[in-house]
Amino acid sequence: MNRLGSTYGGWTFADNKDLQRSIIVAAGLGEDASFDVAFAEKYDARVIIVDPTPRAAAHFQEILAALGSPASSGYVSGGKQPISAYDLSKINRDQLTLVEKALWNHEGEMRFYAPANDAHVSHSLLSGQGGTSRSRHITVQATTIAGLFRQLAIEPSTVPLIKMDIEGAAFEVLETMFEDGIFPRQLLVEFDELHHLNSENYARVTNAHERIIAAGYELIYSDGHSNVTYYRA
């Protein structure tokens, strides 16, 4: 097992040979790209980042402007990393791609609900999910995993890992992805519902977990909170 990224934004996964020079999908950027940058550097990989949040897009542009620069500071606690914390000395422009769309179970325009606390960055397609506002929103384009691959002309079977940190939308996205016959070897999923546990959220997480297991995956890691890793042999 390997872990890359900050305490807040890092992920644990199986350190497989198929990750070298791979293409992966990392849905949910916010203002912590520590996993995405570290993965691109370690595996000489291309990371497709999916996030339509305006602050995430601004953070991504700052990263591009700093390409070629080594890290000059460490990661900070919380979800807003300084650009100086990223080691961008070996990253080229082709390794990081931002798609400003939201992942969902169909394509089209969707309301993307803002966090109730303006200090937070994460929006959600689900009103009230994770402390999001039930009224304030922006309009974004949504896509499925299959639609994303079509847009970027990527063969799904060549993608060994997909990360989903998408504020409660994982169940719908995963269900559609499996229906479309897309089964990456590794799934890194944040179940945001576990931060706001009630009977409805517990049922959503249980259903999602059971659907993932039924698709042939094994749970190989949990951080004990909300981040889990599944592996499909």
C-alpha positions as CSV (number, residue, x, y, z in Angstrom):
1,M,0.0,0.0,0.0
2,N,1.1,3.6,-0.6
3,R,-0.1,7.0,0.5
4,L,0.4,10.2,-1.3
5,G,-0.7,13.8,-0.4
6,S,-1.4,15.9,2.6
7,T,-3.1,14.8,5.8
8,Y,-6.3,16.4,4.5
9,G,-6.2,15.6,0.8
10,G,-4.0,12.4,0.7
11,W,-5.1,8.9,-0.4
12,T,-4.0,5.4,0.2
13,F,-3.9,2.8,-2.6
14,A,-2.2,-0.3,-3.9
15,D,1.2,0.5,-5.4
16,N,0.7,-1.5,-8.7
17,K,3.0,-1.5,-11.8
18,D,0.0,-0.6,-14.0
19,L,0.0,2.9,-12.4
20,Q,3.3,3.8,-14.1
21,R,2.7,6.2,-17.0
22,S,-1.1,5.6,-16.6
23,I,-4.1,7.9,-16.9
24,I,-6.2,8.2,-13.8
25,V,-9.3,10.3,-12.9
26,A,-9.3,12.4,-9.7
27,A,-12.8,13.8,-9.2
28,G,-12.9,16.6,-6.6
29,L,-10.1,19.1,-6.4
30,G,-11.1,21.9,-4.1
31,E,-7.9,23.7,-3.1
32,D,-5.8,20.6,-2.2
33,A,-4.1,19.0,-5.2
34,S,-1.5,17.2,-3.1
35,F,-2.5,13.7,-4.2
36,D,-2.9,14.7,-7.8
37,V,0.5,16.4,-8.1
38,A,2.3,13.7,-6.1
39,F,0.7,10.9,-8.2
40,A,1.6,12.6,-11.5
41,E,5.2,13.0,-10.3
42,K,5.7,9.5,-8.8
43,Y,4.2,7.6,-11.6
44,D,4.9,9.9,-14.6
45,A,1.2,9.8,-15.0
46,R,-1.5,12.0,-16.5
47,V,-4.2,13.0,-13.9
48,I,-7.6,14.0,-15.2
49,I,-9.0,16.3,-12.5
50,V,-12.8,16.8,-12.5
51,D,-14.2,19.8,-10.6
52,P,-16.4,22.7,-11.8
53,T,-16.0,24.8,-8.6
54,P,-14.7,28.3,-9.4
55,R,-12.2,28.3,-6.6
56,A,-10.9,24.9,-7.6
57,A,-10.4,26.2,-11.2
58,A,-8.5,29.2,-9.8
59,H,-6.3,26.9,-7.7
60,F,-5.6,24.8,-10.7
61,Q,-4.5,27.8,-12.8
62,E,-2.1,28.8,-10.0
63,I,-0.6,25.4,-10.2
64,L,-0.1,25.6,-13.9
65,A,1.6,29.0,-13.5
66,A,4.1,27.4,-11.0
67,L,5.0,24.3,-13.1
68,G,8.7,23.7,-12.9
69,S,9.0,25.0,-9.4
70,P,10.1,22.8,-6.5
71,A,8.3,22.9,-3.2
72,S,9.4,25.6,-0.9
73,S,7.1,24.9,2.0
74,G,5.3,22.0,3.6
75,Y,1.6,21.0,3.5
76,V,-0.7,22.8,5.9
77,S,-3.6,21.4,7.9
78,G,-7.0,21.9,6.4
79,G,-8.1,21.9,2.8
80,K,-6.4,24.9,1.3
81,Q,-2.8,24.2,0.3
82,P,-0.3,26.9,-0.6
83,I,1.0,26.5,-4.2
84,S,4.5,26.5,-2.7
85,A,3.7,23.2,-1.0
86,Y,3.6,21.3,-4.3
87,D,6.7,19.9,-5.9
88,L,6.1,20.9,-9.5
89,S,9.7,20.7,-10.6
90,K,9.2,17.5,-12.7
91,I,5.6,18.0,-13.8
92,N,4.8,19.0,-17.3
93,R,1.7,20.6,-18.7
94,D,0.4,17.4,-20.3
95,Q,0.3,15.6,-17.0
96,L,-2.5,17.7,-15.4
97,T,-5.9,18.2,-17.1
98,L,-8.8,20.0,-15.5
99,V,-12.4,19.2,-16.7
100,E,-14.7,21.8,-15.3
101,K,-17.7,19.5,-15.0
102,A,-19.5,17.7,-12.2
103,L,-19.7,13.9,-12.2
104,W,-23.3,12.6,-12.0
105,N,-25.5,9.8,-13.5
106,H,-26.4,11.7,-16.6
107,E,-25.2,14.6,-18.7
108,G,-26.6,18.1,-18.8
109,E,-27.0,21.3,-16.7
110,M,-27.3,20.9,-13.0
111,R,-27.5,23.0,-9.9
112,F,-24.3,22.9,-7.9
113,Y,-25.1,23.9,-4.3
114,A,-22.6,26.2,-2.5
115,P,-21.4,25.4,1.0
116,A,-23.3,27.2,3.8
117,N,-20.0,28.3,5.2
118,D,-18.3,30.7,2.7
119,A,-14.9,29.6,4.1
120,H,-15.4,26.2,2.7
121,V,-14.9,25.4,-1.0
122,S,-16.8,22.1,-1.7
123,H,-20.1,22.3,-3.6
124,S,-22.5,19.4,-4.1
125,L,-25.1,18.3,-6.6
126,L,-27.2,17.3,-3.6
127,S,-29.0,20.1,-1.8
128,G,-28.1,20.1,1.9
129,Q,-25.4,17.5,1.5
130,G,-22.4,18.0,3.7
131,G,-23.5,21.4,5.0
132,T,-24.3,22.8,1.6
133,S,-26.8,25.6,1.2
134,R,-30.3,24.6,0.1
135,S,-30.7,27.8,-1.9
136,R,-27.4,29.2,-3.1
137,H,-26.0,27.5,-6.1
138,I,-24.3,27.9,-9.5
139,T,-25.2,26.1,-12.7
140,V,-22.6,23.6,-14.0
141,Q,-22.4,21.0,-16.7
142,A,-22.6,17.4,-15.4
143,T,-21.2,14.3,-17.1
144,T,-20.9,10.6,-16.5
145,I,-17.6,8.7,-16.3
146,A,-18.4,7.3,-19.7
147,G,-19.1,10.8,-21.0
148,L,-15.9,12.0,-19.6
149,F,-13.9,9.3,-21.4
150,R,-15.7,10.0,-24.7
151,Q,-14.9,13.7,-24.3
152,L,-11.2,13.1,-23.8
153,A,-11.0,10.1,-26.2
154,I,-9.8,7.8,-23.4
155,E,-10.3,4.0,-23.6
156,P,-11.8,3.1,-20.2
157,S,-9.9,-0.1,-19.9
158,T,-6.6,1.8,-19.8
159,V,-7.6,3.7,-16.6
160,P,-6.4,1.7,-13.6
161,L,-7.6,4.1,-10.8
162,I,-10.5,6.5,-10.2
163,K,-10.7,8.7,-7.1
164,M,-14.1,10.2,-6.2
165,D,-14.3,12.9,-3.6
166,I,-17.6,14.4,-4.8
167,E,-19.6,15.4,-1.8
168,G,-22.2,12.6,-1.6
169,A,-22.7,11.9,-5.3
170,A,-20.5,8.8,-5.4
171,F,-23.4,6.3,-5.3
172,E,-25.1,7.6,-8.4
173,V,-21.9,8.0,-10.3
174,L,-20.7,4.5,-9.5
175,E,-24.0,2.9,-10.3
176,T,-24.0,4.4,-13.8
177,M,-20.3,3.7,-14.3
178,F,-20.9,0.0,-13.6
179,E,-23.9,-0.1,-15.9
180,D,-21.7,1.3,-18.6
181,G,-19.2,-1.5,-18.1
182,I,-16.4,0.6,-16.6
183,F,-14.5,-1.2,-13.8
184,P,-11.1,0.4,-12.9
185,R,-8.8,-1.8,-10.9
186,Q,-8.9,0.7,-8.0
187,L,-11.6,2.9,-6.6
188,L,-10.8,5.6,-4.0
189,V,-14.0,6.9,-2.6
190,E,-14.9,9.4,0.0
191,F,-18.3,8.7,1.6
192,D,-19.1,12.2,2.6
193,E,-22.4,11.0,4.2
194,L,-20.3,9.5,7.1
195,H,-19.5,13.0,8.2
196,H,-23.2,13.6,8.7
197,L,-24.5,10.3,9.8
198,N,-28.2,9.6,10.0
199,S,-30.4,6.7,8.9
200,E,-30.7,8.0,5.3
201,N,-27.0,8.6,4.9
202,Y,-26.2,5.2,6.5
203,A,-28.4,3.5,4.0
204,R,-26.8,5.4,1.1
205,V,-23.3,4.3,2.1
206,T,-24.4,0.7,2.8
207,N,-26.1,0.5,-0.6
208,A,-23.0,2.0,-2.3
209,H,-20.6,-0.4,-0.5
210,E,-22.7,-3.4,-1.3
211,R,-23.0,-2.4,-5.0
212,I,-19.2,-2.0,-5.2
213,I,-18.6,-5.4,-3.6
214,A,-21.2,-7.0,-6.0
215,A,-19.2,-5.5,-8.9
216,G,-16.2,-7.7,-7.9
217,Y,-14.3,-5.3,-5.7
218,E,-12.7,-5.9,-2.3
219,L,-12.3,-3.3,0.4
220,I,-8.6,-3.1,1.0
221,Y,-8.3,0.1,3.1
222,S,-10.3,2.5,5.3
223,D,-9.0,5.5,7.2
224,G,-11.7,4.8,9.8
225,H,-13.6,7.9,8.8
226,S,-14.9,8.4,5.3
227,N,-12.1,7.5,2.8
228,V,-12.0,3.9,1.5
229,T,-10.1,2.1,-1.2
230,Y,-11.5,-0.8,-3.2
231,Y,-9.5,-3.2,-5.4
232,R,-10.8,-5.5,-8.2
233,A,-8.4,-8.3,-9.1
